[in-house]
Amino acid sequence: MTDRYVELVNTPLAARLAKALGLPRPSVLRRYTPGEALATRPVLVAGSGAGADALAEVILGWDVEVRRHVLPGEKLSAAVVVLDAADSPADLSAPLLELGQAVKLLVPGGRVVGISRAAEDTTDPARAAARQGIDGALRSVAHELRGGATANGIVLRGETTTTDPSTIGALRFLLSGKSAYVDGQFIEVRAVPEDSVSDVAAATAAEGIPDRPLAGRTAVVTGAARGIGAKIAEILARDGAHVIAVDVPAAGEQLAQVANRVAGTALQLDITDPDAGTRILEHVGQRYGTLDIVVHNAGITRDKLLANMDAARWDSVIAVNISSQLLMNEQFLASPVFSPTGRIIGLASTSGIAGNRGQSNYAASKAGVMGMVRAQAAAFDGGARTINAVAPGFIETDMTAKIPPLTRQVARRLSSLQQGGLPVDVAETIAFLASDAAAGVNGQVVRVCGQNLVGA
């Protein structure tokens, strides 16, 4: 589905009219195209200390111009503010005020990324106050940016450094067009276990992410016949993965089309069947040998006010959206077919974070996905496997197209980016979490919502 208002308001006459009338003026977002440069203008690395100095050297190695201070009038592709050494709120003043000057110089689609440490990792009140203050400041900056620019943060856990491969992987994702609809969010990273990434991935800390970061991997995508699921299959295949597209038999024709389009295979099954995970493992084992990536995308809605909810509506949503994932994960983790460096990504929703009228069953299931991910991550901690979730907000799909027109327009404009996201925005975030670049990201829920909490 197309947001025609975004197209219209980016024409000269309509832009002038919208400005005169005080109407929203969303920009066309900078989305990823294969082969694009990470930055066409210099990148500012603000902040003092060894962490900032070391990161600036890494970025220079990407054939990107780096500035350590703002040069008046010089346009910037991005501003990275390094605050990993902040010990008190007073330490935030100089680097954040310099960031304030930098945001005026960002090109359309520019990026702001803050790097800090977790408040939970210290018992010192002043240090914790500074770290939590960074969170509030960057989320506020995200609300202030225009021109399709975004602001996000990377939070270093434990002894993770600014140049650890997990930090670099998250930074490259947030600087790229792949993060177009990720705004006002924070990704926690930990030092990467030595056995969790390939030799090629380890080299990317200095040389950049390869064009096909999932080459040789096998990925299963449920609910792949249409919408977000079909786009996830396409993006994983673009990045080199062998894709098994899974959906119910009733969607068989569409599923076959998706599988053919990505040069993958189709598997028709109902994921609520008790043996669904076993059948997926058999399919993968016979054709590819190892299952590396699982994307639990399949989901349904059966909306009704709780006062009018019946058991059939409630139980069907819970069965598809969360119970099936729990059972399949048990089967995957018990099987030698599932890779020792496997990635599991669940589809949550901002409805599971903020709730949504008439969606108590759906919100319960999507909040359940987040709870599952966090609990399973604890079991994975210290190992090479990861489990994460993506929480889409308002995404332009057949489902959101059914929302009444006025409600749909309001929902689009409420985000900081003043527009809905696209299925590709969700897919790009999932592809990042499935890659070696995200080996240090575990138990996280990454919102793809344009800094909004409108329920999907």
Backbone torsions as a table, in degrees:
resi	resn	phi	psi	omega
1	MET	NA	142.9	-176.6
2	THR	-108.2	138.0	173.7
3	ASP	-90.4	94.7	-174.0
4	ARG	-67.9	-23.9	178.9
5	TYR	-63.6	-40.4	178.8
6	VAL	-61.8	-42.6	178.7
7	GLU	-62.8	-45.0	-176.3
8	LEU	-67.2	-44.7	-173.4
9	VAL	-72.4	-9.1	176.2
10	ASN	-98.5	16.0	167.9
11	THR	-97.3	149.7	-171.5
12	PRO	-55.7	-48.2	-176.8
13	LEU	-65.6	-46.4	-179.3
14	ALA	-65.9	-34.8	178.6
15	ALA	-63.4	-43.0	179.0
16	ARG	-65.8	-40.7	179.6
17	LEU	-64.9	-44.8	179.2
18	ALA	-61.3	-39.2	178.7
19	LYS	-65.2	-42.9	-178.8
20	ALA	-65.3	-34.2	-177.6
21	LEU	-91.8	-3.2	-179.3
22	GLY	72.0	27.9	-179.7
23	LEU	-85.8	157.8	176.8
24	PRO	-57.5	143.1	178.2
25	ARG	-128.8	70.5	179.6
26	PRO	-66.2	143.0	179.4
27	SER	-93.8	155.9	171.3
28	VAL	-68.7	125.9	-174.1
29	LEU	-77.4	149.4	175.6
30	ARG	-83.5	104.5	178.8
31	ARG	-106.3	159.6	-172.8
32	TYR	-70.0	137.0	167.0
33	THR	-126.7	136.3	-178.0
34	PRO	-53.0	134.7	177.7
35	GLY	87.8	-1.7	-178.2
36	GLU	-68.2	151.8	174.2
37	ALA	-73.7	142.5	178.7
38	LEU	-64.5	-35.4	179.6
39	ALA	-150.4	130.3	178.4
40	THR	-96.6	-14.0	176.1
41	ARG	-123.9	170.9	-179.5
42	PRO	-59.7	156.2	175.4
43	VAL	-112.7	125.6	176.2
44	LEU	-82.3	131.1	169.4
45	VAL	-113.2	101.5	-177.8
46	ALA	-94.3	154.2	-180.0
47	GLY	113.4	149.2	179.1
48	SER	-107.2	164.6	177.7
49	GLY	110.8	168.5	-175.3
50	ALA	-63.7	-36.0	-179.2
51	GLY	-62.4	-43.0	178.7
52	ALA	-67.6	-43.5	179.8
53	ASP	-60.7	-45.7	-178.1
54	ALA	-65.3	-40.5	-179.7
55	LEU	-66.8	-39.5	177.4
56	ALA	-58.4	-39.5	178.3
57	GLU	-64.8	-39.6	178.4
58	VAL	-63.6	-45.8	-178.3
59	ILE	-64.7	-36.2	175.1
60	LEU	-57.9	-34.5	179.4
61	GLY	-69.4	-10.3	177.1
62	TRP	-90.1	11.9	-177.0
63	ASP	61.8	41.5	178.2
64	VAL	-120.1	135.5	175.5
65	GLU	-69.6	137.3	-178.0
66	VAL	-122.4	137.1	173.0
67	ARG	-117.6	140.2	177.4
68	ARG	-96.6	-12.6	175.3
69	HIS	-146.2	155.5	-179.5
70	VAL	-67.7	131.5	172.4
71	LEU	-103.2	123.1	-174.3
72	PRO	-52.1	127.7	174.9
73	GLY	83.3	-9.9	-177.9
74	GLU	-83.4	125.0	179.6
75	LYS	-70.0	146.4	-177.3
76	LEU	-124.6	142.3	171.6
77	SER	-78.9	-32.7	-175.8
78	ALA	-160.5	159.4	173.1
79	ALA	-129.8	121.8	177.7
80	VAL	-110.6	117.1	-179.0
81	VAL	-107.1	118.4	-173.9
82	VAL	-99.7	114.8	-175.1
83	LEU	-125.8	29.6	-175.2
84	ASP	-68.8	-18.8	-177.4
85	ALA	-104.3	11.2	-178.0
86	ALA	-64.6	124.1	-178.1
87	ASP	-107.6	-16.0	179.6
88	SER	-155.3	160.9	179.2
89	PRO	-55.4	-29.1	180.0
90	ALA	-63.6	-24.8	-178.7
91	ASP	-72.2	-10.6	-176.7
92	LEU	-85.2	-20.5	-170.4
93	SER	-57.9	-60.6	-172.8
94	ALA	-61.4	-51.5	-177.9
95	PRO	-66.7	-36.0	-178.8
96	LEU	-75.4	-32.8	175.0
97	LEU	-68.5	-34.7	174.2
98	GLU	-66.6	-37.8	175.1
99	LEU	-59.8	-37.2	177.7
100	GLY	-58.8	-36.3	175.9
101	GLN	-73.0	-34.8	-177.1
102	ALA	-68.5	-37.4	-176.0
103	VAL	-64.3	-23.6	176.4
104	LYS	-68.4	-19.8	-173.6
105	LEU	-104.5	2.8	-178.3
106	LEU	-69.7	138.1	173.6
107	VAL	-73.5	162.4	175.0
108	PRO	-54.1	136.0	-177.2
109	GLY	77.5	16.6	-180.0
110	GLY	-67.7	168.6	-176.5
111	ARG	-129.7	139.3	169.6
112	VAL	-118.5	129.5	178.2
113	VAL	-132.4	125.1	174.0
114	GLY	-100.8	143.4	177.3
115	ILE	-123.0	121.3	-175.2
116	SER	-144.0	-176.1	177.6
117	ARG	-114.5	160.0	-174.8
118	ALA	-74.9	132.3	176.1
119	ALA	-61.2	-30.4	-178.4
120	GLU	-68.9	-15.7	-176.4
121	ASP	-90.0	9.5	177.5
122	THR	-137.7	150.8	174.5
123	THR	-105.9	1.0	179.5
124	ASP	-80.5	120.4	-175.3
125	PRO	-58.5	-42.8	-178.0
126	ALA	-67.2	-41.8	179.4
127	ARG	-65.7	-42.3	178.6
128	ALA	-64.0	-38.7	178.6
129	ALA	-62.7	-41.8	179.1
130	ALA	-63.8	-45.4	-177.2
131	ARG	-65.8	-40.5	177.8
132	GLN	-71.0	-31.1	177.3
133	GLY	-63.0	-35.0	178.2
134	ILE	-61.1	-40.4	178.4
135	ASP	-56.7	-51.6	-178.7
136	GLY	-64.1	-39.2	-178.3
137	ALA	-65.3	-46.6	-177.3
138	LEU	-68.4	-37.3	176.7
139	ARG	-63.8	-35.5	177.5
140	SER	-68.5	-41.0	177.0
141	VAL	-58.7	-40.4	180.0
142	ALA	-58.9	-36.3	177.6
143	HIS	-69.5	-25.2	-174.4
144	GLU	-87.7	-21.0	-173.2
145	LEU	-71.2	153.0	177.4
146	ARG	-132.1	177.1	177.7
147	GLY	71.4	24.5	179.2
148	GLY	75.7	12.2	177.5
149	ALA	-77.4	154.4	179.9
150	THR	-130.4	157.2	175.0
151	ALA	-132.0	128.3	-179.2
152	ASN	-141.5	172.9	-178.8
153	GLY	-133.4	154.0	171.9
154	ILE	-117.8	126.0	-178.1
155	VAL	-109.0	119.5	-178.7
156	LEU	-84.4	125.7	178.0
157	ARG	-103.0	147.0	177.9
158	GLY	61.3	-131.6	-177.2
159	GLU	-97.2	15.3	-179.9
160	THR	-59.4	140.3	-179.0
161	THR	-106.3	172.4	179.7
162	THR	-69.9	-16.1	-178.9
163	THR	-114.2	10.7	174.1
164	ASP	-62.6	145.7	179.5
165	PRO	-52.6	-33.6	179.4
166	SER	-68.6	-36.8	176.6
167	THR	-66.1	-45.5	-178.5
168	ILE	-64.6	-40.4	179.2
169	GLY	-61.4	-44.8	178.4
170	ALA	-65.9	-39.0	-179.6
171	LEU	-63.7	-45.0	-179.6
172	ARG	-63.1	-38.8	177.5
173	PHE	-62.2	-47.3	-176.6
174	LEU	-70.9	-25.4	176.7
175	LEU	-80.2	-20.4	-172.2
176	SER	-87.6	172.3	174.5
177	GLY	-70.4	-10.3	179.5
178	LYS	-68.8	-19.0	-177.5
179	SER	-103.6	27.2	-171.7
180	ALA	-54.1	-36.0	-175.1
181	TYR	-110.2	13.6	172.9
182	VAL	-96.7	114.9	-172.6
183	ASP	-146.4	135.9	179.0
184	GLY	68.8	28.1	-175.6
185	GLN	-116.3	160.1	178.7
186	PHE	-126.7	133.0	178.3
187	ILE	-112.7	120.1	176.8
188	GLU	-83.9	136.5	179.4
189	VAL	-129.4	147.1	174.7
190	ARG	-121.4	160.1	177.0
191	ALA	-56.1	140.8	-174.2
192	VAL	-80.6	128.0	173.6
193	PRO	-59.4	142.4	-175.2
194	GLU	-58.9	-30.6	-176.7
195	ASP	-95.6	14.0	-174.9
196	SER	-99.5	-7.0	-179.6
197	VAL	-133.4	154.4	178.7
198	SER	-78.8	168.3	177.2
199	ASP	-60.8	-38.1	178.8
200	VAL	-62.8	-44.3	-178.7
201	ALA	-64.9	-37.2	-179.8
202	ALA	-62.1	-33.0	-179.6
203	ALA	-72.3	-19.0	-176.2
204	THR	-68.2	-18.3	177.9
205	ALA	-58.2	-31.2	179.0
206	ALA	-105.4	-30.7	-168.7
207	GLU	-107.1	-8.4	179.7
208	GLY	99.1	163.7	-177.1
209	ILE	-78.3	133.0	179.4
210	PRO	-66.1	160.1	-178.2
211	ASP	-63.9	-29.0	-178.7
212	ARG	-124.6	72.7	-173.2
213	PRO	-67.3	-13.3	-179.6
214	LEU	-108.0	16.7	-178.4
215	ALA	-56.7	131.3	178.7
216	GLY	85.6	-6.7	-179.8
217	ARG	-88.2	154.9	176.0
218	THR	-114.7	128.4	-175.0
219	ALA	-124.8	138.4	172.8
220	VAL	-109.1	130.0	177.0
221	VAL	-123.3	117.3	177.3
222	THR	-87.5	156.2	-177.0
223	GLY	61.6	40.4	-169.4
224	ALA	-92.7	1.9	-172.5
225	ALA	-75.2	-19.8	-174.0
226	ARG	-157.9	170.5	170.8
227	GLY	55.9	-134.6	-177.1
228	ILE	-61.3	-39.8	-179.1
229	GLY	-61.4	-42.1	178.2
230	ALA	-63.9	-39.7	179.6
231	LYS	-69.4	-36.3	175.5
232	ILE	-59.3	-45.7	178.8
233	ALA	-58.7	-42.1	-179.0
234	GLU	-64.8	-44.2	-177.0
235	ILE	-70.5	-39.9	177.2
236	LEU	-63.1	-39.8	177.5
237	ALA	-66.8	-40.4	176.3
238	ARG	-56.8	-37.4	-178.8
239	ASP	-84.3	5.9	170.5
240	GLY	107.9	-2.9	-175.9
241	ALA	-78.7	148.8	165.6
242	HIS	-82.1	123.4	-172.2
243	VAL	-109.1	130.1	168.7
244	ILE	-103.9	113.1	-179.0
245	ALA	-91.1	123.3	-175.1
246	VAL	-116.5	135.2	172.7
247	ASP	-163.7	174.4	-177.2
248	VAL	-70.3	154.6	-179.8
249	PRO	-55.5	-32.9	-178.8
250	ALA	-62.4	-22.9	179.3
251	ALA	-100.6	20.1	-172.2
252	GLY	-56.7	-42.7	-177.6
253	GLU	-65.2	-46.8	177.5
254	GLN	-63.7	-38.5	-179.6
255	LEU	-62.6	-43.2	178.8
256	ALA	-62.1	-38.3	179.0
257	GLN	-63.6	-42.5	177.9
258	VAL	-63.4	-47.0	-179.1
259	ALA	-60.1	-41.5	178.8
260	ASN	-66.0	-38.6	-177.8
261	ARG	-64.7	-32.7	-177.6
262	VAL	-102.7	9.4	-178.5
263	ALA	55.3	39.2	178.9
264	GLY	-112.7	-158.2	177.6
265	THR	-124.2	153.6	179.5
266	ALA	-107.0	141.2	176.8
267	LEU	-133.3	112.9	179.7
268	GLN	-88.7	119.5	174.5
269	LEU	-163.9	159.1	174.7
270	ASP	-92.7	116.2	-173.8
271	ILE	-68.4	-11.3	176.8
272	THR	-84.2	-6.7	175.0
273	ASP	-65.6	139.0	-177.8
274	PRO	-58.6	-26.0	-177.9
275	ASP	-101.6	16.4	-177.1
276	ALA	-58.8	-47.2	179.8
277	GLY	-62.6	-39.8	179.0
278	THR	-64.0	-41.3	178.5
279	ARG	-65.3	-38.1	176.5
280	ILE	-63.5	-44.5	179.3
281	LEU	-61.8	-40.5	178.0
282	GLU	-63.8	-42.5	179.6
283	HIS	-62.2	-46.7	180.0
284	VAL	-66.2	-44.8	-178.1
285	GLY	-59.5	-40.2	-178.6
286	GLN	-70.5	-33.0	-173.3
287	ARG	-102.0	-35.4	-172.6
288	TYR	-126.6	-21.5	177.3
289	GLY	92.2	-41.9	-175.3
290	THR	-135.1	139.6	174.4
291	LEU	-102.3	116.9	-174.9
292	ASP	-102.2	-33.3	-172.1
293	ILE	-135.8	131.2	174.4
294	VAL	-122.3	125.0	175.7
295	VAL	-116.5	109.1	178.7
296	HIS	-84.8	83.8	-177.4
297	ASN	-96.1	-27.4	-173.8
298	ALA	-56.4	134.6	179.0
299	GLY	-164.9	156.6	178.6
300	ILE	-135.6	161.8	171.2
301	THR	-122.6	143.4	172.6
302	ARG	-140.1	72.6	-168.3
303	ASP	-72.6	141.6	176.6
304	LYS	-172.3	144.0	171.6
305	LEU	-58.1	143.2	-176.0
306	LEU	-57.1	-34.5	180.0
307	ALA	-63.0	-23.2	-179.4
308	ASN	-110.7	7.1	-175.9
309	MET	-74.2	139.3	174.3
310	ASP	-111.5	167.8	-175.7
311	ALA	-63.2	-36.2	-178.2
312	ALA	-62.6	-45.1	179.0
313	ARG	-64.3	-47.2	-177.5
314	TRP	-62.9	-51.0	-172.4
315	ASP	-67.2	-35.9	-178.9
316	SER	-66.4	-39.5	179.0
317	VAL	-66.7	-44.8	178.5
318	ILE	-62.8	-40.8	-177.8
319	ALA	-62.7	-45.5	-177.1
320	VAL	-76.5	-46.3	-166.7
321	ASN	-81.7	-23.5	-178.6
322	ILE	-138.4	-44.4	-176.8
323	SER	-61.7	-38.9	179.1
324	SER	-63.0	-38.8	179.5
325	GLN	-64.7	-43.8	-179.5
326	LEU	-59.6	-45.9	-178.0
327	LEU	-68.9	-44.3	179.7
328	MET	-63.1	-40.3	178.8
329	ASN	-60.6	-40.7	176.0
330	GLU	-57.6	-44.8	-178.8
331	GLN	-68.0	-40.2	178.6
332	PHE	-64.1	-47.4	-175.2
333	LEU	-68.7	-21.2	178.4
334	ALA	-87.5	-4.4	-173.9
335	SER	-106.0	140.2	174.9
336	PRO	-69.3	-12.1	178.6
337	VAL	-70.1	-29.7	-179.9
338	PHE	-77.0	126.4	-172.1
339	SER	-61.3	143.8	173.4
340	PRO	-61.2	-18.8	176.4
341	THR	-112.5	30.9	-174.8
342	GLY	-65.4	153.7	177.9
343	ARG	-121.0	131.6	173.2
344	ILE	-119.5	128.2	178.5
345	ILE	-127.8	123.3	177.9
346	GLY	-102.5	149.6	175.4
347	LEU	-93.9	111.5	173.2
348	ALA	-97.0	-150.4	178.6
349	SER	-168.3	153.3	174.0
350	THR	-65.2	-18.7	173.1
351	SER	-61.2	-32.2	178.8
352	GLY	-76.0	-10.9	179.1
353	ILE	-99.1	-49.4	-174.6
354	ALA	-104.2	-11.9	-173.2
355	GLY	78.0	164.8	179.8
356	ASN	-157.2	134.2	-177.9
357	ARG	-54.4	129.5	177.4
358	GLY	79.4	8.4	-176.4
359	GLN	-126.8	37.5	-178.9
360	SER	-61.3	-37.4	178.4
361	ASN	-69.6	-46.0	179.6
362	TYR	-64.0	-45.8	179.5
363	ALA	-62.3	-38.7	177.5
364	ALA	-62.5	-41.3	-178.4
365	SER	-68.5	-39.9	-177.5
366	LYS	-76.2	-34.5	171.5
367	ALA	-65.7	-34.0	176.4
368	GLY	-61.5	-37.5	176.7
369	VAL	-59.6	-43.0	-179.6
370	MET	-66.0	-41.0	177.1
371	GLY	-64.0	-41.1	178.1
372	MET	-60.4	-45.2	-177.3
373	VAL	-62.3	-45.0	-177.7
374	ARG	-66.7	-39.1	179.6
375	ALA	-69.9	-42.7	-179.9
376	GLN	-67.3	-33.3	179.8
377	ALA	-60.1	-35.4	178.9
378	ALA	-61.9	-36.6	177.9
379	ALA	-71.2	-30.0	179.5
380	PHE	-81.6	-17.3	-171.7
381	ASP	-53.7	129.3	-179.7
382	GLY	89.4	-9.5	177.9
383	GLY	-101.4	-167.7	-175.8
384	ALA	-102.3	-8.2	177.7
385	ARG	-87.6	152.7	175.9
386	THR	-135.6	155.4	173.8
387	ILE	-139.8	129.2	-178.2
388	ASN	-142.8	173.9	177.4
389	ALA	-136.0	153.0	173.3
390	VAL	-116.5	131.9	-179.1
391	ALA	-114.3	95.8	177.7
392	PRO	-69.7	152.0	170.4
393	GLY	-100.5	-128.7	179.1
394	PHE	-79.8	109.5	179.9
395	ILE	-115.4	137.8	-178.8
396	GLU	-72.7	97.5	180.0
397	THR	-135.1	175.9	176.0
398	ASP	-60.1	-32.4	-179.4
399	MET	-67.2	-48.0	-179.4
400	THR	-72.1	-20.4	176.7
401	ALA	-66.4	-19.7	-179.4
402	LYS	-85.1	-8.3	177.4
403	ILE	-68.6	140.7	178.1
404	PRO	-51.3	141.2	-171.7
405	PRO	-51.9	-46.8	-177.8
406	LEU	-65.7	-43.7	177.8
407	THR	-61.0	-39.6	-179.7
408	ARG	-64.0	-42.0	179.8
409	GLN	-65.1	-41.9	178.6
410	VAL	-62.3	-44.3	-178.8
411	ALA	-61.4	-38.4	179.2
412	ARG	-63.6	-41.9	-170.8
413	ARG	-83.5	-8.1	-175.0
414	LEU	-79.1	-12.3	179.2
415	SER	-82.4	164.2	177.4
416	SER	-61.1	-28.9	179.7
417	LEU	-88.8	-3.0	173.0
418	GLN	58.8	33.4	178.9
419	GLN	-163.5	162.0	174.1
420	GLY	-77.8	161.2	175.4
421	GLY	-87.7	176.9	177.9
422	LEU	-116.3	156.8	177.3
423	PRO	-52.5	-33.0	-179.5
424	VAL	-64.1	-29.0	179.2
425	ASP	-65.1	-40.5	176.3
426	VAL	-66.7	-44.1	-176.9
427	ALA	-63.3	-39.5	-179.5
428	GLU	-65.0	-38.9	179.2
429	THR	-67.0	-39.6	177.3
430	ILE	-64.7	-41.7	179.0
431	ALA	-62.2	-37.6	175.4
432	PHE	-62.0	-49.0	-178.0
433	LEU	-65.3	-23.4	179.2
434	ALA	-82.9	-11.2	-172.0
435	SER	-93.9	167.8	175.1
436	ASP	-64.2	-24.6	179.5
437	ALA	-61.7	-22.1	-179.5
438	ALA	-106.5	23.3	-178.9
439	ALA	-61.7	-24.3	179.5
440	GLY	-95.4	8.7	179.7
441	VAL	-107.3	116.3	-174.9
442	ASN	-146.1	131.9	178.8
443	GLY	75.9	20.9	-176.8
444	GLN	-99.2	151.3	171.1
445	VAL	-117.0	108.6	-178.1
446	VAL	-97.1	118.7	-180.0
447	ARG	-83.2	131.1	175.0
448	VAL	-113.9	81.4	-167.3
449	CYS	-141.0	6.0	-179.2
450	GLY	63.2	24.2	-174.7
451	GLN	64.1	60.0	177.8
452	ASN	-146.1	161.3	177.8
453	LEU	-126.4	32.3	173.3
454	VAL	-73.6	130.8	-177.3
455	GLY	-65.3	140.6	179.1
456	ALA	-81.9	NA	NA
